[in-house]
Amino acid sequence: MAIQQQINKVIHGIGASSGIITGRAYLVERFKVRLPQKRIHPSHVDGEVERFYKAIEEAREQLQEVKEKILDPMVRQHAFILDVHMMILDDEMLIQNTVENIRKRKINSEWALDLTLGKLDAVFNAIEDEYLRERRSDLHHVAARIFRNLMGRKHDDITKIKGKVIVVAHDLSPADTLQMRLNHVAGFVTDIGGRVSHTAILARSLGIPAVVGLEAATSLINGGDLLIIDGEAGKVVINPTEEISESFLERRKRVKLLEREVLKYASLPAETRDGVRIHLQANIEMVEEIPSAKSHGAEGIGLYRTEVLYLNRKDLPTEDEHYQTYRKIVENISPGVATIRTLDIGGDKFLDGYSKNNEMNPAMGLRAIRFSFKETDIFKAQLNGILRASAHGKLRILFPMISGIEEIRRAKAILEEVRKGLIRAKVPFDRGIKVGAMIEIPSASVTADILAREVDFFSIGTNDLIQYALAVDRINEHVSYLFEPLHPAILRIVRSVVLSARRVGIPVAICGEMAAEPAYVLVLLGLGLEEFSMNPVAIPKVKKVLRMVEAEETRSLAERLFQCATATEIKRHVRRWMAERFSEDFGRSIAEELKT
């Protein structure tokens, strides 16, 4: 039955890929099916396990077929995402837990797999890092394919989309997206998903506007409805009137002009009007992101998250895998520097064979450098790979979640062991490789003056620092409003860390989400930060802002902010300051993140 047609209905979600587009809705009918739950006779258990394995093998063949049919060269470079999904099909936790559920509980495969997903969901829900948390969607896409095979349901053929449409779905897997003829797709709209889902990353890479996390899009939109999607503001308008359409078209013109204007800055140096040189680098998760980083003007890699090397696999990455990956990074970003952050996930949660205890508070438990100290063989394999890669370009090491001087000394001692081993083996590496500490725990910020004497650089991780300092779980919708980057306490912490580093002459970078927002960058520049690492797409906009101001005036701005008592007062003051210096459109654009 058709949904009642909506007129001028605006729904809000997450802007996953920027751009404003108008088009007709193409509804992908893929609603969650009711899974059968059956008890089985003990004599049927082996047959049920065999049925489950058969569904997995069918899923692997289907993904391989999708991969082989990708013809578009722009799309084909993203086919590695399907390899990730095929690795999930080999995941021991997924398979063994499900088989165990079938055998012990005497239940059918669908029920057993659903119980396994529930257990794994609890693990993913505890992850702080948004990118890693969003890998849950990959798990569910793979499971959905297995469920369909078990239930004998056909997989929708979405290769036959005709015309220029906006695809509307409850969710889209990377396999769905990669199969579409993208010259027929104007945009994506989904009920669920986040900015760092693989589909969102793919949409951004291909320049296709997308809004995700709309919750009720498939309930409100009919196939054929006229839609406007605003991929930056995260809005979708259903069946807009002519007046509303014209207002969005006008906004699109302004946005396009701003985007073209901003991209001109990608190749220019990041320098203030009074000649202060700023270093802008990129945060990446995959080697494949380096071309985008360079084309957007990144001078180097300020943060390479190595966690992706450990995920969705049965074994641990070897020293040689580490070496080959980091070598590709330094060679591809040359002559820029690449900062490699050592493993920053809790091994008891994510690494096969290391699942021991469920922690009550994983964010403050056995993770990051603490896990590396516990599993020194894993740590040394990674350090060996990093050091060997340093022979091929500029590379530096960043240790995460350092809480004090003893941890940084212990990390350096293990690194020294690895260095001596390579020297004995006559393996080349950079003997002067730089070592840094992430400042993301309040204790590290308070003792930054001590830590600064032990390392070559600091990198402030604002995401964790803010939530730990303000005691706010930023993924908890009930308290996330308290996550305030411009809280007076945060500004004081950042200033203190910068001053501590400056006294001993080491550089300070900032690699959290604050670094990607131009309005925040202006404040951080005023606090003395001169190295920023961010999503590559944000770099040209940040460059433009930096080239429009004088460093001296941002220092005056920052000083005045310390007279403010609340984050609201600080944001109000920053807004006024920007309004005096930037054009109306550009000022409004860079002030969006300061909305109360």
C-alpha positions as CSV (number, residue, x, y, z in Angstrom):
1,M,0.0,0.0,0.0
2,A,1.4,3.4,-1.0
3,I,2.3,5.9,1.7
4,Q,0.2,9.0,1.9
5,Q,2.0,11.6,-0.2
6,Q,3.8,14.2,1.9
7,I,4.1,17.9,0.7
8,N,7.0,20.1,1.8
9,K,7.8,17.6,4.5
10,V,11.4,18.2,5.9
11,I,13.2,15.3,7.6
12,H,16.6,15.6,9.3
13,G,19.4,13.2,9.4
14,I,23.2,13.2,9.1
15,G,24.9,14.9,6.2
16,A,27.2,12.2,5.0
17,S,28.3,13.6,1.6
18,S,27.9,17.3,0.8
19,G,26.0,18.7,-2.2
20,I,22.4,19.8,-2.9
21,I,20.5,17.8,-5.5
22,T,16.9,17.4,-6.7
23,G,15.6,14.1,-8.1
24,R,12.9,11.5,-8.0
25,A,13.0,8.8,-5.3
26,Y,13.8,5.3,-6.2
27,L,12.7,3.2,-3.2
28,V,14.7,0.0,-2.5
29,E,12.3,-2.4,-0.8
30,R,14.6,-4.0,1.7
31,F,12.9,-3.9,5.1
32,K,14.0,-6.1,7.9
33,V,12.4,-9.5,7.7
34,R,11.0,-11.5,10.7
35,L,13.5,-14.2,11.4
36,P,12.2,-17.7,12.1
37,Q,13.0,-19.1,15.5
38,K,12.8,-22.8,15.7
39,R,13.9,-25.6,18.1
40,I,15.5,-28.5,16.3
41,H,15.8,-32.2,17.1
42,P,19.3,-33.3,18.2
43,S,19.5,-35.5,15.1
44,H,19.1,-32.4,12.9
45,V,21.9,-30.4,14.5
46,D,24.7,-31.5,12.0
47,G,22.4,-30.7,9.1
48,E,21.6,-27.3,10.5
49,V,25.3,-26.5,10.9
50,E,25.9,-27.6,7.3
51,R,23.0,-25.3,6.2
52,F,24.7,-22.4,7.9
53,Y,28.1,-23.1,6.3
54,K,26.4,-23.4,2.9
55,A,24.8,-19.9,3.4
56,I,28.2,-18.4,4.2
57,E,29.7,-20.0,1.1
58,E,26.9,-18.6,-1.1
59,A,27.5,-15.2,0.4
60,R,31.2,-15.4,-0.5
61,E,30.4,-16.4,-4.1
62,Q,27.8,-13.5,-4.4
63,L,30.3,-10.9,-3.2
64,Q,33.0,-12.2,-5.5
65,E,30.5,-12.0,-8.4
66,V,29.7,-8.4,-7.5
67,K,33.4,-7.6,-7.4
68,E,34.0,-9.1,-10.8
69,K,31.1,-7.2,-12.4
70,I,32.4,-3.8,-11.4
71,L,33.4,-2.1,-14.7
72,D,33.6,1.6,-13.8
73,P,37.3,2.3,-13.0
74,M,36.4,5.0,-10.4
75,V,34.2,2.5,-8.6
76,R,36.6,-0.4,-8.9
77,Q,39.2,1.3,-6.8
78,H,36.7,1.0,-3.8
79,A,36.2,-2.8,-4.3
80,F,38.5,-3.5,-1.4
81,I,35.5,-2.8,0.8
82,L,34.1,-6.1,-0.5
83,D,37.3,-7.8,0.6
84,V,36.6,-6.6,4.1
85,H,33.1,-8.2,3.9
86,M,34.6,-11.4,2.7
87,M,37.0,-11.4,5.6
88,I,34.0,-11.0,8.0
89,L,32.6,-14.2,6.5
90,D,35.8,-15.9,7.8
91,D,35.6,-14.3,11.3
92,E,35.9,-17.1,13.9
93,M,33.8,-15.2,16.5
94,L,30.9,-14.9,14.0
95,I,31.1,-18.5,12.8
96,Q,32.0,-20.3,16.0
97,N,29.5,-18.5,18.2
98,T,26.7,-19.3,15.8
99,V,27.7,-22.9,15.4
100,E,28.0,-23.2,19.2
101,N,24.5,-21.7,19.5
102,I,23.1,-24.2,17.1
103,R,24.7,-27.2,18.9
104,K,24.2,-26.2,22.5
105,R,20.8,-24.5,22.2
106,K,19.4,-26.9,19.5
107,I,18.1,-23.9,17.5
108,N,17.9,-23.0,13.8
109,S,20.7,-21.1,12.0
110,E,18.7,-17.8,11.7
111,W,18.1,-17.7,15.4
112,A,21.6,-18.7,16.3
113,L,23.2,-16.0,14.0
114,D,20.8,-13.4,15.4
115,L,22.0,-14.2,19.0
116,T,25.6,-13.9,17.8
117,L,24.9,-10.5,16.3
118,G,23.3,-9.3,19.6
119,K,26.5,-10.3,21.4
120,L,28.8,-8.6,18.9
121,D,26.6,-5.5,18.9
122,A,27.2,-5.1,22.7
123,V,31.0,-5.1,21.9
124,F,30.6,-2.5,19.1
125,N,28.4,-0.2,21.3
126,A,31.2,0.1,23.8
127,I,33.7,1.5,21.2
128,E,34.4,5.2,21.6
129,D,36.0,5.7,18.1
130,E,33.2,6.6,15.7
131,Y,35.0,5.0,12.7
132,L,35.5,1.7,14.4
133,R,32.0,1.7,15.9
134,E,30.5,2.2,12.5
135,R,32.2,-1.1,11.4
136,R,29.2,-2.7,13.0
137,S,27.2,-1.8,9.9
138,D,29.6,-3.9,7.8
139,L,28.9,-6.9,10.1
140,H,25.1,-6.4,9.7
141,H,25.4,-6.1,5.9
142,V,27.2,-9.4,5.8
143,A,24.7,-11.0,8.2
144,A,21.8,-9.7,6.2
145,R,23.2,-11.5,3.1
146,I,23.6,-14.8,5.1
147,F,20.0,-14.4,6.4
148,R,18.7,-14.0,2.9
149,N,20.5,-17.1,1.7
150,L,19.3,-19.1,4.7
151,M,15.7,-18.1,4.0
152,G,15.9,-18.5,0.2
153,R,15.1,-14.9,-0.5
154,K,16.4,-13.3,-3.7
155,H,18.8,-10.4,-3.4
156,D,17.4,-7.3,-5.0
157,D,18.8,-6.5,-8.4
158,I,19.6,-2.8,-8.2
159,T,21.8,-2.7,-11.3
160,K,18.7,-1.9,-13.4
161,I,18.1,1.6,-12.0
162,K,17.1,3.9,-14.9
163,G,17.1,7.6,-15.1
164,K,18.8,10.0,-12.7
165,V,17.3,9.1,-9.3
166,I,17.8,9.5,-5.6
167,V,18.1,6.0,-4.0
168,V,16.0,5.7,-0.8
169,A,16.6,2.7,1.4
170,H,16.5,1.5,5.0
171,D,20.2,0.8,4.5
172,L,22.7,0.4,1.7
173,S,25.6,-2.0,1.9
174,P,28.8,-1.2,0.0
175,A,27.9,-4.1,-2.3
176,D,24.7,-2.3,-3.2
177,T,26.4,1.0,-3.8
178,L,29.2,-0.6,-5.9
179,Q,26.7,-2.4,-8.1
180,M,24.7,0.7,-9.0
181,R,25.3,2.5,-12.3
182,L,26.4,5.7,-10.6
183,N,25.7,7.8,-13.7
184,H,22.0,7.0,-12.9
185,V,22.3,7.9,-9.2
186,A,21.9,11.6,-8.1
187,G,22.1,10.9,-4.3
188,F,21.5,8.5,-1.4
189,V,19.0,8.6,1.4
190,T,18.9,6.0,4.2
191,D,17.1,5.4,7.4
192,I,20.2,4.3,9.3
193,G,24.0,4.8,9.0
194,G,26.6,7.3,10.0
195,R,29.2,9.6,8.4
196,V,31.9,7.0,8.6
197,S,30.0,4.0,7.2
198,H,31.7,2.6,4.1
199,T,28.7,3.7,2.0
200,A,29.1,7.3,3.3
201,I,32.8,7.2,2.6
202,L,32.2,5.9,-0.9
203,A,29.6,8.6,-1.6
204,R,32.0,11.3,-0.5
205,S,34.8,9.9,-2.6
206,L,32.6,9.8,-5.7
207,G,31.0,13.2,-5.0
208,I,27.5,11.9,-4.6
209,P,25.3,13.8,-2.1
210,A,24.0,11.6,0.7
211,V,22.0,12.0,3.9
212,V,21.9,9.0,6.3
213,G,20.4,8.2,9.7
214,L,17.0,9.7,8.8
215,E,15.2,6.9,10.7
216,A,11.8,7.2,8.9
217,A,12.8,8.0,5.3
218,T,11.4,4.8,3.9
219,S,8.2,5.2,5.9
220,L,7.5,8.8,4.6
221,I,8.8,8.6,1.0
222,N,7.0,6.9,-2.0
223,G,8.8,5.8,-5.0
224,G,8.6,8.6,-7.6
225,D,8.3,11.4,-5.0
226,L,10.3,14.5,-5.8
227,L,13.1,15.0,-3.3
228,I,15.6,17.7,-2.4
229,I,18.6,16.5,-0.4
230,D,21.1,18.8,1.3
231,G,24.1,16.6,2.0
232,E,25.8,19.3,4.1
233,A,22.9,20.3,6.3
234,G,21.6,16.7,6.5
235,K,18.1,17.6,5.3
236,V,15.7,16.0,2.9
237,V,12.5,17.7,1.6
238,I,9.7,15.5,0.2
239,N,7.7,16.9,-2.7
240,P,8.7,20.5,-2.3
241,T,6.6,23.3,-3.6
242,E,8.0,25.5,-6.4
243,E,8.8,28.2,-3.8
244,I,10.8,25.8,-1.6
245,S,12.6,24.3,-4.6
246,E,13.7,27.8,-5.7
247,S,15.1,28.6,-2.3
248,F,17.1,25.4,-2.2
249,L,18.3,26.0,-5.8
250,E,19.5,29.4,-4.7
251,R,21.3,27.9,-1.8
252,R,22.9,25.3,-4.1
253,K,24.3,28.1,-6.3
254,R,25.8,29.8,-3.3
255,V,27.2,26.5,-2.0
256,K,28.7,25.6,-5.4
257,L,30.3,29.0,-5.6
258,L,31.8,28.6,-2.1
259,E,33.1,25.1,-2.9
260,R,34.7,26.2,-6.2
261,E,36.2,29.2,-4.4
262,V,37.5,27.1,-1.5
263,L,39.1,24.4,-3.8
264,K,41.3,27.1,-5.2
265,Y,43.0,27.2,-1.9
266,A,44.0,23.5,-1.9
267,S,47.3,24.1,-3.7
268,L,48.2,27.3,-1.8
269,P,50.3,27.4,1.3
270,A,48.5,27.5,4.7
271,E,49.7,30.9,5.8
272,T,48.1,33.8,7.7
273,R,48.1,37.3,6.4
274,D,51.0,38.2,8.8
275,G,53.2,35.4,7.5
276,V,52.7,32.7,10.1
277,R,53.1,29.3,8.4
278,I,50.6,26.6,9.5
279,H,51.0,22.9,8.7
280,L,47.8,21.1,7.6
281,Q,47.8,17.3,7.4
282,A,45.3,14.5,6.9
283,N,43.7,11.9,9.2
284,I,43.3,8.6,7.3
285,E,42.3,5.0,7.9
286,M,43.3,3.5,4.5
287,V,46.2,3.9,2.1
288,E,43.6,4.5,-0.6
289,E,42.7,7.9,0.9
290,I,46.2,9.4,0.2
291,P,45.4,10.6,-3.3
292,S,42.4,12.6,-1.9
293,A,44.6,13.9,0.9
294,K,47.2,15.2,-1.5
295,S,44.6,16.7,-4.0
296,H,43.0,18.6,-1.1
297,G,46.3,20.1,-0.1
298,A,47.5,17.9,2.8
299,E,51.2,18.4,3.5
300,G,51.5,15.0,5.2
301,I,49.6,12.4,7.3
302,G,49.0,13.7,10.8
303,L,47.3,10.5,12.0
304,Y,47.2,7.1,10.4
305,R,44.8,4.9,12.4
306,T,46.4,1.4,12.3
307,E,43.4,-0.3,13.9
308,V,42.0,-1.2,10.4
309,L,45.0,-3.6,10.0
310,Y,43.7,-5.7,12.9
311,L,40.0,-5.8,12.2
312,N,37.8,-8.5,10.5
313,R,40.5,-11.2,10.3
314,K,41.3,-14.5,12.0
315,D,45.0,-13.8,12.5
316,L,47.2,-10.9,13.5
317,P,49.0,-8.7,11.0
318,T,52.5,-9.9,10.5
319,E,55.5,-7.6,10.9
320,D,55.9,-7.7,7.1
321,E,52.2,-6.6,6.6
322,H,52.9,-3.6,8.9
323,Y,56.1,-2.8,7.0
324,Q,54.4,-3.0,3.5
325,T,51.5,-0.8,4.6
326,Y,53.5,1.9,6.3
327,R,56.0,1.9,3.4
328,K,53.2,2.6,0.9
329,I,52.1,5.4,3.1
330,V,55.4,7.2,3.4
331,E,56.3,6.6,-0.2
332,N,52.9,8.0,-1.4
333,I,52.9,11.0,0.9
334,S,56.5,11.9,0.2
335,P,58.1,14.5,0.7
336,G,55.6,15.0,3.6
337,V,55.8,13.2,6.9
338,A,53.5,10.4,8.0
339,T,52.5,10.0,11.7
340,I,51.7,6.3,12.6
341,R,49.6,5.9,15.7
342,T,50.2,2.5,17.3
343,L,47.3,0.2,18.0
344,D,44.4,2.0,19.8
345,I,41.8,-0.6,20.4
346,G,41.1,-3.0,23.3
347,G,42.4,-6.4,22.3
348,D,40.1,-8.3,24.6
349,K,37.3,-6.9,22.6
350,F,38.4,-7.1,19.0
351,L,41.4,-9.3,18.3
352,D,40.6,-13.0,17.7
353,G,42.0,-15.1,20.5
354,Y,42.2,-12.3,22.9
355,S,38.6,-12.2,24.1
356,K,38.9,-12.8,27.9
357,N,36.7,-10.6,30.0
358,N,33.8,-8.3,29.3
359,E,34.8,-5.0,30.8
360,M,32.4,-2.8,32.7
361,N,34.0,0.4,31.4
362,P,36.0,-0.4,28.2
363,A,36.7,3.3,27.5
364,M,38.9,3.3,30.6
365,G,40.0,-0.3,30.5
366,L,42.6,-2.5,28.7
367,R,43.0,-0.5,25.5
368,A,45.6,1.4,23.4
369,I,49.0,1.6,25.0
370,R,47.8,-0.5,28.0
371,F,47.0,-3.4,25.7
372,S,50.4,-3.0,23.9
373,F,52.2,-3.3,27.2
374,K,50.2,-6.5,28.0
375,E,50.8,-8.1,24.6
376,T,54.3,-7.0,23.9
377,D,54.8,-9.4,21.0
378,I,52.0,-7.7,19.1
379,F,53.4,-4.3,20.0
380,K,56.9,-5.3,18.9
381,A,55.7,-6.6,15.5
382,Q,54.1,-3.3,14.8
383,L,57.1,-1.3,16.0
384,N,59.4,-3.4,13.8
385,G,57.2,-2.7,10.8
386,I,57.1,1.0,11.5
387,L,60.9,1.3,12.0
388,R,61.6,-0.7,8.8
389,A,59.3,1.6,6.8
390,S,61.1,4.7,8.2
391,A,63.9,3.8,5.8
392,H,61.7,4.8,2.9
393,G,60.5,8.3,3.9
394,K,59.7,10.7,6.7
395,L,57.8,8.8,9.4
396,R,57.1,9.4,13.1
397,I,55.6,7.2,15.9
398,L,52.6,8.3,18.0
399,F,51.8,6.5,21.3
400,P,48.0,6.7,22.2
401,M,46.3,7.0,25.6
402,I,49.5,8.0,27.5
403,S,48.5,8.9,31.1
404,G,51.9,9.8,32.5
405,I,55.7,9.7,32.4
406,E,56.1,6.1,33.4
407,E,54.1,4.9,30.3
408,I,56.0,7.0,27.8
409,R,59.3,5.7,29.3
410,R,58.1,2.1,29.1
411,A,56.9,2.6,25.5
412,K,60.3,4.1,24.6
413,A,62.2,1.2,26.3
414,I,60.3,-1.4,24.2
415,L,61.0,0.7,21.1
416,E,64.7,0.7,22.0
417,E,64.7,-3.1,22.3
418,V,63.2,-3.3,18.8
419,R,65.8,-0.7,17.5
420,K,68.7,-2.8,18.9
421,G,67.3,-5.9,17.2
422,L,67.2,-4.2,13.9
423,I,70.7,-2.8,14.3
424,R,72.0,-6.3,15.1
425,A,70.2,-7.7,12.1
426,K,71.7,-4.8,10.0
427,V,68.2,-3.8,8.9
428,P,68.1,-0.1,7.7
429,F,65.8,2.3,9.5
430,D,65.7,6.0,10.5
431,R,68.0,6.2,13.6
432,G,66.5,9.6,14.4
433,I,62.8,8.7,14.1
434,K,60.6,11.1,16.1
435,V,58.4,9.8,18.9
436,G,55.3,11.5,20.2
437,A,52.6,11.2,22.9
438,M,48.9,11.7,22.4
439,I,47.5,14.1,24.9
440,E,43.9,12.8,25.4
441,I,43.8,12.0,29.1
442,P,43.5,14.8,31.7
443,S,46.5,13.4,33.7
444,A,48.7,13.8,30.6
445,S,47.6,17.4,30.1
446,V,48.3,18.3,33.7
447,T,51.8,16.7,33.5
448,A,52.5,17.9,30.0
449,D,55.5,19.9,31.3
450,I,57.1,16.6,32.4
451,L,56.1,14.6,29.4
452,A,57.4,17.3,27.0
453,R,61.0,16.5,28.1
454,E,60.5,12.8,27.1
455,V,59.1,13.1,23.6
456,D,59.7,14.9,20.3
457,F,56.2,16.1,19.8
458,F,52.6,16.1,21.2
459,S,49.4,15.4,19.4
460,I,46.2,16.5,21.2
461,G,43.3,14.1,20.6
462,T,40.4,16.5,21.4
463,N,37.7,13.9,21.0
464,D,38.8,11.8,24.0
465,L,40.2,14.7,25.9
466,I,36.9,16.6,25.9
467,Q,34.9,13.6,26.9
468,Y,37.3,12.6,29.7
469,A,37.8,16.2,31.0
470,L,34.0,16.9,31.0
471,A,32.9,13.4,31.9
472,V,30.6,13.2,28.9
473,D,29.8,10.2,26.8
474,R,29.4,11.9,23.4
475,I,27.5,8.9,21.9
476,N,24.9,9.0,24.7
477,E,22.1,11.1,23.4
478,H,21.0,12.1,26.9
479,V,24.3,13.9,27.7
480,S,25.9,14.5,24.3
481,Y,24.8,18.2,24.5
482,L,27.5,18.6,27.2
483,F,30.2,17.7,24.8
484,E,31.5,21.3,24.3
485,P,34.8,21.8,22.5
486,L,34.8,25.5,23.5
487,H,34.2,24.8,27.2
488,P,36.4,27.2,29.3
489,A,38.1,24.1,30.8
490,I,39.1,22.7,27.4
491,L,40.6,26.0,26.3
492,R,42.6,26.2,29.5
493,I,43.9,22.6,29.0
494,V,44.9,23.2,25.4
495,R,46.7,26.5,26.3
496,S,48.5,24.7,29.2
497,V,49.7,21.9,26.9
498,V,50.9,24.3,24.2
499,L,52.9,26.4,26.8
500,S,54.5,23.3,28.3
501,A,55.6,22.1,24.8
502,R,56.9,25.6,23.9
503,R,59.1,25.8,26.9
504,V,61.2,22.8,25.7
505,G,60.8,23.5,22.0
506,I,58.7,20.6,20.8
507,P,55.8,21.0,18.3
508,V,52.2,20.4,19.2
509,A,49.6,19.0,16.7
510,I,45.9,18.7,17.1
511,C,44.1,15.7,15.4
512,G,40.6,15.6,16.9
513,E,37.4,16.8,15.2
514,M,38.1,20.4,16.4
515,A,40.9,20.6,13.8
516,A,38.5,20.2,10.9
517,E,36.2,23.0,11.9
518,P,37.4,26.4,10.7
519,A,35.8,28.4,13.5
520,Y,37.6,26.2,16.1
521,V,40.8,26.4,14.1
522,L,40.8,30.2,14.5
523,V,40.5,29.8,18.3
524,L,43.2,27.0,18.4
525,L,45.6,29.2,16.3
526,G,45.1,31.9,18.9
527,L,46.1,29.4,21.6
528,G,49.4,28.8,19.8
529,L,48.6,25.7,17.7
530,E,50.4,25.6,14.3
531,E,49.9,22.0,13.2
532,F,46.4,20.6,12.4
533,S,45.4,17.2,11.1
534,M,41.9,16.6,9.8
535,N,39.6,14.9,7.2
536,P,41.2,15.7,3.8
537,V,38.0,17.4,2.5
538,A,38.2,20.0,5.2
539,I,41.7,21.2,4.4
540,P,40.9,23.7,1.6
541,K,38.2,25.5,3.7
542,V,40.6,25.7,6.7
543,K,43.3,27.0,4.4
544,K,41.0,29.8,3.1
545,V,40.1,30.9,6.7
546,L,43.8,30.9,7.8
547,R,44.8,33.0,4.8
548,M,42.1,35.6,5.6
549,V,43.2,36.3,9.1
550,E,46.3,37.5,11.0
551,A,47.7,35.2,13.7
552,E,48.1,38.2,16.0
553,E,44.4,39.0,15.9
554,T,43.5,35.3,16.7
555,R,45.8,35.6,19.7
556,S,43.8,38.6,20.9
557,L,40.6,36.7,20.3
558,A,41.8,33.8,22.3
559,E,42.9,36.0,25.2
560,R,39.5,37.6,25.3
561,L,37.8,34.2,25.5
562,F,39.4,33.5,28.8
563,Q,37.2,36.3,30.2
564,C,34.1,34.3,29.3
565,A,32.5,32.0,32.0
566,T,30.6,29.6,29.7
567,A,30.8,27.9,26.3
568,T,27.7,29.7,25.2
569,E,29.4,33.1,25.9
570,I,32.5,31.9,24.1
571,K,30.6,30.8,21.0
572,R,28.6,34.1,20.9
573,H,31.9,36.0,21.1
574,V,33.5,34.0,18.3
575,R,30.4,34.4,16.1
576,R,30.5,38.2,16.4
577,W,34.3,38.2,15.7
578,M,33.8,36.1,12.5
579,A,30.8,38.3,11.3
580,E,33.2,41.3,11.3
581,R,35.8,39.6,9.2
582,F,34.1,37.3,6.7
583,S,31.4,37.7,4.0
584,E,27.9,36.8,5.0
585,D,27.7,33.4,3.1
586,F,31.2,32.3,4.1
587,G,30.9,33.5,7.7
588,R,27.6,31.7,8.1
589,S,29.1,28.5,6.6
590,I,32.1,28.4,9.0
591,A,29.9,29.3,12.0
592,E,27.5,26.4,11.6
593,E,29.3,24.2,14.1
594,L,29.0,26.9,16.7
595,K,25.2,26.7,16.9
596,T,23.9,26.3,20.4
